[in-house]
Amino acid sequence: MAGILLPGIAHVQYIEDTIESVWSRVMLATLSLVAAGLGVTPVPDSMRQLQVDGVVYRPLDTSAGLTAPLNLAYRRGESSPAATRFIGLARRAAP
């Protein structure tokens, strides 16, 4: 799970644990739908560890140039030094 920068929040670990829990539940629900024959879904390679009856994991061909959109959300006028450095790095890395 990627961390979230929350300047000024003392309970960052609790927030990260909560987000991780929600994400895990969504992924398990999605895999249940796949197992029920209701579709397919891309998943991170780490999800291959989950053995779900009726689900087969297949690697994607990395030479196909597949990409997925990724967005960064932050406050307008963000002033935290750590957050502004991260935002700058993300902007430089973006296509």
C-alpha positions in Angstrom: 0.0 0.0 0.0 1.4 3.4 -0.9 1.6 5.8 1.9 -0.3 9.0 2.0 1.3 12.3 3.1 -0.8 13.9 5.7 1.1 16.8 7.2 0.0 17.8 10.7 -1.9 14.5 11.3 -0.5 12.6 14.3 -2.2 9.3 13.6 -0.9 8.6 10.1 -0.3 4.9 10.9 -4.0 4.5 11.8 -5.1 6.3 8.6 -2.8 4.1 6.5 -4.1 0.9 8.3 -7.7 2.0 7.6 -7.0 2.7 3.9 -5.1 -0.7 3.6 -8.1 -2.5 5.2 -10.6 -0.8 2.8 -8.4 -1.5 -0.2 -8.0 -5.2 0.8 -11.8 -5.6 1.1 -12.4 -4.0 -2.3 -9.8 -6.3 -3.9 -11.3 -9.4 -2.2 -14.8 -8.4 -3.4 -13.5 -7.9 -6.9 -11.8 -11.3 -6.9 -15.1 -12.8 -5.7 -16.9 -11.3 -8.7 -14.2 -12.7 -11.0 -14.6 -16.2 -9.3 -18.4 -15.9 -9.9 -17.7 -15.4 -13.6 -18.8 -11.8 -13.7 -15.6 -10.4 -15.3 -11.9 -10.0 -15.2 -9.7 -7.5 -13.4 -6.1 -6.4 -13.4 -4.5 -6.9 -10.0 -1.0 -6.2 -8.6 1.4 -9.1 -8.7 1.2 -9.4 -4.9 -2.4 -10.5 -5.2 -1.3 -13.8 -6.7 -0.6 -15.0 -3.2 -4.4 -15.1 -2.6 -5.7 -18.5 -3.7 -9.3 -17.9 -4.6 -11.3 -20.9 -6.1 -12.1 -20.2 -9.7 -9.6 -17.4 -10.2 -6.5 -17.8 -12.4 -3.8 -15.2 -12.4 -2.0 -14.5 -15.7 0.9 -12.0 -16.1 0.4 -9.3 -18.7 2.8 -8.9 -21.6 4.9 -5.9 -20.5 6.1 -5.4 -24.0 2.6 -4.4 -25.0 3.1 -1.0 -23.5 0.0 -1.1 -21.3 -0.4 1.8 -18.9 -2.9 2.8 -16.2 -3.8 6.3 -15.2 -2.5 7.5 -11.9 -3.5 10.7 -10.3 -2.1 12.7 -7.4 -4.5 14.7 -5.2 -3.3 17.5 -3.0 -4.5 20.7 -1.4 -4.4 23.9 -3.5 -1.6 26.0 -2.1 0.0 23.1 -0.2 2.9 24.5 1.9 4.3 21.5 3.7 7.9 21.0 2.6 7.6 17.2 2.4 4.4 17.4 0.3 5.6 20.1 -2.0 8.8 18.1 -2.7 6.7 15.0 -3.4 4.4 17.0 -5.7 7.5 18.4 -7.6 8.9 14.9 -8.0 5.6 13.6 -9.3 5.3 16.5 -11.8 8.8 15.8 -13.1 8.0 12.1 -13.5 4.7 12.6 -15.2 4.6 12.1 -19.0 
